[in-house]
Amino acid sequence: MSTQHTYRVIVRGTWEGLTDEARARLLSEVDLHGLSAMQFTEEGSLTYDRVLKHFSFRFVVVSDAGDGEEMASAIAEDRAEKLLKEQGYGHGELRSTATDMDTMKINYKGRRG
């Protein structure tokens, strides 16, 4: 059995080909998807602004450590793709960055020993 690691993944993209209906729905919900909505969850948290140019998702992905950040990114991009498709939101290419929370070094500045 391989070790599981927890990854935080940010998936970014650009809105493309939004229908008038999709644009109206996004704008009606924009206040729910601003800076205060930025949190990492398994379901993914979508953020965007009124300009409707760029968006991002934040995901928590638990995956085999041996598969690394690339697999975590691929899983998160698949989740984002599925969510966008379900809502009928057109978009361009997705790109992502992943951080392995189990190997991340925490630097406690200001603490005295």
C-alpha positions in Angstrom: 0.0 0.0 0.0 1.5 3.3 -1.0 1.5 6.5 1.1 -1.2 9.1 0.5 -0.3 12.8 0.4 -2.5 15.8 0.4 -2.1 18.3 -2.3 -3.5 21.8 -2.7 -4.0 22.5 -6.4 -5.0 25.8 -8.1 -6.5 25.4 -11.5 -6.6 28.5 -13.7 -8.4 29.3 -16.9 -10.0 31.9 -19.1 -13.7 32.0 -19.9 -14.3 31.5 -23.7 -17.5 31.2 -25.7 -19.8 31.9 -22.8 -23.5 31.9 -23.8 -25.6 34.9 -22.8 -27.4 32.6 -20.3 -24.1 31.4 -18.8 -22.7 34.9 -18.6 -25.9 36.1 -16.8 -25.7 33.2 -14.4 -22.1 33.9 -13.6 -22.7 37.6 -13.1 -25.7 36.9 -10.8 -23.5 34.8 -8.6 -20.3 36.8 -8.7 -20.5 38.0 -5.1 -20.4 34.3 -4.0 -17.2 33.7 -5.9 -14.9 36.6 -4.9 -11.9 36.7 -2.7 -13.8 35.5 0.4 -14.7 32.3 -1.5 -11.0 31.3 -1.9 -10.6 28.1 0.0 -9.2 24.7 -0.8 -11.9 22.0 -0.8 -12.3 18.5 -2.3 -15.3 19.8 -4.3 -13.4 22.8 -5.6 -14.0 26.4 -4.9 -14.5 28.6 -8.0 -13.4 32.3 -7.9 -13.8 35.0 -10.6 -14.7 38.6 -10.9 -17.2 40.7 -12.9 -14.9 41.1 -15.9 -15.5 37.4 -16.6 -12.1 37.0 -18.2 -10.2 34.6 -15.9 -11.2 32.2 -13.2 -9.6 29.8 -10.8 -10.5 26.7 -8.8 -8.9 25.6 -5.5 -8.9 21.9 -4.8 -7.7 19.5 -2.1 -6.5 16.3 -3.8 -5.5 13.2 -1.9 -3.3 11.0 -4.1 -0.5 8.5 -3.9 2.7 10.2 -3.0 4.6 8.2 -5.7 2.4 9.8 -8.4 3.5 13.3 -7.3 2.2 16.7 -8.0 1.7 16.0 -11.7 -1.0 13.4 -10.9 -2.7 15.7 -8.4 -2.8 18.5 -11.0 -4.3 16.2 -13.6 -7.0 15.0 -11.1 -7.8 18.6 -10.2 -8.0 19.7 -13.9 -10.3 16.8 -14.6 -12.6 17.9 -11.7 -12.6 21.5 -12.9 -13.3 20.4 -16.5 -16.3 18.3 -15.3 -17.7 21.1 -13.1 -17.4 23.6 -16.0 -19.0 21.2 -18.4 -21.9 20.5 -16.0 -22.6 24.2 -15.8 -22.3 24.8 -19.5 -19.4 27.3 -19.0 -17.0 27.6 -22.0 -13.3 28.0 -21.3 -9.9 27.8 -22.8 -6.9 25.7 -21.7 -6.6 24.9 -18.0 -3.3 25.1 -16.2 -2.5 24.2 -12.7 0.0 24.3 -9.8 0.1 21.8 -7.0 1.7 21.9 -3.6 2.4 18.7 -1.6 1.2 19.7 1.9 3.0 16.7 3.5 6.4 17.7 2.3 6.0 21.5 2.6 8.5 23.0 4.9 7.1 25.5 7.4 9.5 28.3 8.4 8.5 29.7 11.7 10.1 33.2 11.6 10.2 35.2 14.7 10.1 32.3 17.1 13.0 32.2 19.6 14.3 29.0 20.9 
